């Protein structure tokens, strides 16, 4: 397993290319809102209709802008590619949005180092502002025959730091769960899980799907809640970690961030 630059990823023989939601879908939504705007403006008369037209016009402009951004980054939006020699994982994948900071790279895992692949559903129920929030996160586990090297860990942690600085929350696209297990968050990529697994089964061992159900927050004791906060932070569930951390520590969001960063400082060499 090693990190390579994106221009080193061969493309002529890659069979499977799993990308995020197409930018064209955003165009269609923008056109729908534009149609609503035109419909409101048809009865040319009162100034009220012109004012009401801003209601659908603003989201139309927003969706067109998002489509332009995603179209600009479309060439870098793939998450996983499968080739005869192994798997390529794009560490710069960010749901179609550009991130500042450390540039992305491609993580190449030779076929002989892939012990198996498995669909995983992470399920959690967490207290939030207006009651319980339920999260169902679709993932792909990549079991390895060797530990994840320290340079790869350091690179992924730096990418995750870029996510936090950008204010994004939710599970990171690529996580190191254990020394021999990578977890990819692919809830919004295409093709879907079933089709993807069927394609990947032609080259890799597919393990039985499994669910990972997290315990209820209110049923945990103080030490378990502290460990749970660490787990949420490492997953990328930053918003939820801050909300629960303020309740747990009785401190500000800035102080929760400081404590999480302090408690989860990498111990391996960069």
Secondary structure, 3 states (H helix, E strand, C coil): CEEECHHHCCCCCCCEEEEECCHHHHHHHHHHHHHHHHHHHHCCCCHHHHHHHHHHHHHHHHHHHHHHHHHHCHHHCCCEEEECCEEEEECCCCCCCCCCCCCCCEEEEEHHHEEEEEEEEEEEEEEECCEEEEEEEEEEEEEECCCCCHHHHHHHHHHHHHHHHCCCCCCCCEEEEECCEEEEECCCEECCHHHHHHHHCCCCCECCCEEEECCCHHHCCHHHHHHHHHHHHHHCCHHHHHHHHHHHHCCCHHHHHHHHHHHCCCCCCC
